[in-house]
Amino acid sequence: MILDLVLLWWVWMAFALVLVILEVAIPGFIFLGFAIGAAITGLLVLFSLFTMGAAVLLLIFAGLSLLAWLGLRHFFALPAGQVKKFDRDIND
């Protein structure tokens, strides 16, 4: 059982890498929160000494992804009351 847990961390890291690649291909902070959640979950699995079931890992992943997405939204948001305006066309 411990051997399975030790081998599971790289699956989470590979999943995080795939999500980062998708974020680069499809920008907009859609996949970045999930990638951060998967990477932190992989680190928790790597450094934890207790066994966790799949349901607990998915719950941890979902919670961490939500926290990461909210943090990214707060960090990259426009200041309150501002709206992005475009004064000229990109084709001009």
Helices and strands as residue ranges (DSSP letters): H 2-25, H 32-47, H 54-76
